[in-house]
Each structure stands twice: as structure tokens, then as C-alpha cells.
Amino acid sequence: MATTDSNAAASEASIDRAIIERAADAADVEVGRLCDALVVLHADLIGRHAQFERDCDYVTVDGTRAYRVPDDEFDALLDGFGFDEAERLGAQYAHTEQAKLLFAQSVRGDDNFGRDELGVVIGIDTAEQF
């Protein structure tokens, strides 16, 4: 599998490059491997906006939607991708940190996630904007 660089992954996965690099460090996974995992995961998440909007609290900031999801739901999202434990932990960290940042930047100014909540961020396709 080709390794995605952090700039390309940041763009494709709607997660800041610095957050990706911190997540890789925290999860003890190579940045390139985490980038690949984030890009693959984001491609799958694009079609799930409606599901998350029905079930989760969310904000939209600069073309990216951030959702608060129960931690067990995030785990279920990662099943089936074949990610190892480090990639799973890195993806969880990156998504949650980016979601917290977007919730804080929103007009709500709220980044207080519960103990059992994680974040999911998904770019918004122009076709999905109404």
C-alpha cells in the first residue's frame, strides 16, 4: 500500500496535520501508516452523514462536520478495516482531537466531551450541502 503523507492526509481526511502527527506519536504508529488509515476511514465515513446527524450531536466548521459519538460506536466503525491496535488508537485520537477543536471553534464554543464520547470528523462534499 502506498503511504500517504501528512499534508495529503490532512486534506483528504479533514484532520489538521499537527493533530495527525500528535496522534501518531501518542499511538506509537508511523505517521504514514496512520495517514493511510485515516484516508481509508474517511472515504467510508463520507456516506454516513445522515446516520450521524440522526443519532449524534454535531457542529459544522469550515466545510468539516464534527460529531460526538459513543466510544463503542467508534470502535464499531473501525471494525472490518483490518487496522492494527496502534492504527485504531491513532485514528481515534486524531478524530477526537479534531472534533474537540471544531466544537470549540463553533459558535457554541463547546469542547466538553463526556468520558464515554469520542469524535468523528467528516468533510462535507459540496453535493451534500443544501
LUMRO-216920 format. One record per residue (C-alpha): residue number from 1; residue in three letters; x, y, z. Coordinates in steps of 0.2 Angstrom, whole numbers, plus 5000, padded with zeros to 4 digits. Layout:
<atoms>
[atom NUM,"ALA",[X,Y,Z]];
...
</atoms>
This chain:
<atoms>
[atom 1,"MET",[5000,5000,5000]];
[atom 2,"ALA",[5007,5017,4996]];
[atom 3,"THR",[5010,5028,5011]];
[atom 4,"THR",[5000,5045,5011]];
[atom 5,"ASP",[5010,5060,5018]];
[atom 6,"SER",[5003,5070,5032]];
[atom 7,"ASN",[4999,5085,5021]];
[atom 8,"ALA",[4988,5075,5009]];
[atom 9,"ALA",[4980,5065,5023]];
[atom 10,"ALA",[4976,5081,5032]];
[atom 11,"SER",[4967,5087,5016]];
[atom 12,"GLU",[4958,5071,5012]];
[atom 13,"ALA",[4953,5066,5030]];
[atom 14,"SER",[4949,5084,5036]];
[atom 15,"ILE",[4961,5082,5051]];
[atom 16,"ASP",[4975,5095,5054]];
[atom 17,"ARG",[4992,5089,5050]];
[atom 18,"ALA",[4998,5093,5068]];
[atom 19,"ILE",[4984,5083,5075]];
[atom 20,"ILE",[4989,5068,5064]];
[atom 21,"GLU",[5007,5069,5069]];
[atom 22,"ARG",[5002,5070,5088]];
[atom 23,"ALA",[4990,5056,5086]];
[atom 24,"ALA",[5004,5045,5078]];
[atom 25,"ASP",[5016,5049,5092]];
[atom 26,"ALA",[5003,5046,5105]];
[atom 27,"ALA",[4998,5029,5097]];
[atom 28,"ASP",[5016,5024,5093]];
[atom 29,"VAL",[5012,5022,5075]];
[atom 30,"GLU",[5022,5028,5060]];
[atom 31,"VAL",[5014,5044,5053]];
[atom 32,"GLY",[5012,5036,5035]];
[atom 33,"ARG",[5003,5021,5042]];
[atom 34,"LEU",[4991,5032,5052]];
[atom 35,"CYS",[4988,5044,5036]];
[atom 36,"ASP",[4984,5029,5026]];
[atom 37,"ALA",[4972,5023,5039]];
[atom 38,"LEU",[4964,5040,5040]];
[atom 39,"VAL",[4961,5042,5022]];
[atom 40,"VAL",[4953,5025,5020]];
[atom 41,"LEU",[4942,5028,5035]];
[atom 42,"HIS",[4937,5045,5029]];
[atom 43,"ALA",[4932,5038,5012]];
[atom 44,"ASP",[4920,5026,5021]];
[atom 45,"LEU",[4913,5039,5033]];
[atom 46,"ILE",[4908,5051,5019]];
[atom 47,"GLY",[4892,5042,5016]];
[atom 48,"ARG",[4887,5041,5034]];
[atom 49,"HIS",[4882,5059,5037]];
[atom 50,"ALA",[4864,5056,5038]];
[atom 51,"GLN",[4866,5042,5051]];
[atom 52,"PHE",[4877,5053,5062]];
[atom 53,"GLU",[4865,5068,5060]];
[atom 54,"ARG",[4851,5057,5067]];
[atom 55,"ASP",[4860,5050,5081]];
[atom 56,"CYS",[4873,5062,5087]];
[atom 57,"ASP",[4877,5080,5092]];
[atom 58,"TYR",[4887,5089,5079]];
[atom 59,"VAL",[4894,5106,5073]];
[atom 60,"THR",[4900,5111,5056]];
[atom 61,"VAL",[4915,5122,5054]];
[atom 62,"ASP",[4924,5127,5038]];
[atom 63,"GLY",[4917,5113,5027]];
[atom 64,"THR",[4920,5099,5040]];
[atom 65,"ARG",[4907,5092,5051]];
[atom 66,"ALA",[4912,5085,5069]];
[atom 67,"TYR",[4901,5073,5078]];
[atom 68,"ARG",[4901,5067,5096]];
[atom 69,"VAL",[4899,5048,5096]];
[atom 70,"PRO",[4898,5035,5109]];
[atom 71,"ASP",[4915,5026,5111]];
[atom 72,"ASP",[4908,5009,5107]];
[atom 73,"GLU",[4901,5016,5091]];
[atom 74,"PHE",[4918,5022,5086]];
[atom 75,"ASP",[4925,5005,5089]];
[atom 76,"ALA",[4912,4998,5078]];
[atom 77,"LEU",[4917,5010,5064]];
[atom 78,"LEU",[4934,5003,5064]];
[atom 79,"ASP",[4929,4985,5063]];
[atom 80,"GLY",[4932,4977,5046]];
[atom 81,"PHE",[4946,4988,5041]];
[atom 82,"GLY",[4960,4977,5047]];
[atom 83,"PHE",[4968,4991,5056]];
[atom 84,"ASP",[4980,4985,5070]];
[atom 85,"GLU",[4979,4992,5088]];
[atom 86,"ALA",[4991,5006,5085]];
[atom 87,"GLU",[4982,5012,5069]];
[atom 88,"ARG",[4965,5011,5078]];
[atom 89,"LEU",[4971,5021,5093]];
[atom 90,"GLY",[4979,5034,5082]];
[atom 91,"ALA",[4963,5036,5072]];
[atom 92,"GLN",[4953,5038,5087]];
[atom 93,"TYR",[4964,5051,5094]];
[atom 94,"ALA",[4965,5061,5078]];
[atom 95,"HIS",[4947,5061,5075]];
[atom 96,"THR",[4943,5065,5093]];
[atom 97,"GLU",[4955,5079,5095]];
[atom 98,"GLN",[4950,5087,5078]];
[atom 99,"ALA",[4931,5085,5084]];
[atom 100,"LYS",[4935,5094,5100]];
[atom 101,"LEU",[4944,5108,5091]];
[atom 102,"LEU",[4929,5110,5079]];
[atom 103,"PHE",[4917,5110,5093]];
[atom 104,"ALA",[4927,5124,5102]];
[atom 105,"GLN",[4929,5134,5086]];
[atom 106,"SER",[4910,5133,5083]];
[atom 107,"VAL",[4898,5147,5088]];
[atom 108,"ARG",[4894,5135,5103]];
[atom 109,"GLY",[4911,5136,5109]];
[atom 110,"ASP",[4909,5119,5117]];
[atom 111,"ASP",[4923,5105,5118]];
[atom 112,"ASN",[4917,5096,5133]];
[atom 113,"PHE",[4916,5078,5128]];
[atom 114,"GLY",[4909,5065,5140]];
[atom 115,"ARG",[4920,5051,5147]];
[atom 116,"ASP",[4911,5039,5135]];
[atom 117,"GLU",[4911,5050,5120]];
[atom 118,"LEU",[4923,5051,5105]];
[atom 119,"GLY",[4924,5062,5090]];
[atom 120,"VAL",[4922,5059,5071]];
[atom 121,"VAL",[4926,5072,5058]];
[atom 122,"ILE",[4920,5071,5040]];
[atom 123,"GLY",[4922,5083,5026]];
[atom 124,"ILE",[4907,5089,5018]];
[atom 125,"ASP",[4905,5086,4999]];
[atom 126,"THR",[4898,5101,4990]];
[atom 127,"ALA",[4884,5089,4984]];
[atom 128,"GLU",[4879,5086,5002]];
[atom 129,"GLN",[4877,5104,5006]];
[atom 130,"PHE",[4859,5110,5005]];
</atoms>
